[in-house]
Amino acid sequence: MGIKDDAVEVRAQGWRTLAALHGSIEAELEKALQASSELSVVEYTVLDALSRQDGWHMRMQQLARATALSSSATTRLVNRLEDRGLLTRILCADDRRGIYTELTQAGQKLLVDAKPVHDDTLESALSAAGQVPELEPLVKALGALQQA
């Protein structure tokens, strides 16, 4: 194995470790959010992304990027959240083809209720992951990013 091959393997191992950390944290978040708020992680992500926007709305394309979902998956997700009264869609005033997704008051309230569960679970999952030797460097790196 040449030096290039070693570098590729190091990156691949890093990617696998990152995926393991992500999967572990996402599973814990999914369980906690479902139990407390009947939200999936991606549904929480949508509500959170919208809450961070001026006027609590985003174009569907922006929302797809924020959730790392395809356009069709984002549409299905928005439909489900709209059916629950957590989101609404409105036409863009200056571009009639554009549609915004907007957080409703019910969506904002559910997010406020779910946020402490999300944050506590994330902290707990990161703490547990930090005790696993293979994951510890990544957890430390995340902590360093928060400090920067």
C-alpha positions, -999 to +999 in steps of 0.1 A: +000+000+000+015+033-011+014+066+008-016+077-013-035+045-004-028+051+033-042+087+031-073+073+014-078+047+041-073+073+068-100+095+053-123+065+048-118+054+084-125+090+095-157+090+075-168+057+090-162+071+125-181+103+117-210+082+103-210+061+135-211+091+157-239+107+136-259+075+136-256+070+174-266+106+181-295+106+156-309+074+171-309+089+206-325+121+193-351+102+173-361+082+204-363+112+227-381+135+203-407+109+193-414+101+230-417+137+241-431+156+210-440+130+184-414+146+161-387+129+140-352+144+140-358+157+104-392+173+115-374+190+144-347+202+120-374+218+098-391+236+127-357+247+140-345+259+106-377+279+101-375+294+136-341+308+127-353+327+097-366+363+097-404+359+095-401+322+102-403+312+065-380+297+038-384+287+002-388+250-003-353+248-020-337+264+011-355+240+033-344+210+012-308+221+016-312+227+054-326+192+059-303+175+033-334+160+017-344+158-020-371+182-033-397+154-033-389+142+002-390+178+014-424+183-002-437+151+015-423+162+049-438+197+046-472+181+036-471+160+068-461+190+090-487+212+073-514+185+079-504+187+116-509+225+116-472+231+123-464+248+090-482+266+063-472+275+027-476+309+012-470+323-023-440+346-027-453+381-033-426+390-059-423+356-076-456+338-081-438+306-088-420+307-055-436+291-024-425+298+011-429+274+040-437+292+072-438+281+108-472+285+125-478+294+161-485+258+169-452+248+152-433+275+172-449+262+205-440+226+197-404+236+189-401+255+222-414+225+240-391+200+221-359+221+222-350+213+258-354+175+251-334+179+219-306+198+236-304+176+267-304+144+246-277+158+223-256+167+253-261+133+268-254+114+236-222+134+230-211+128+265-216+090+261-199+091+227-169+109+243-164+078+264-159+056+234-122+057+224-129+056+187-154+085+189-136+106+216-115+127+191-145+137+171-165+147+202-135+168+213-133+184+178-170+193+181-164+209+214-135+229+200-158+241+172-183+254+197-155+274+215-143+290+183 
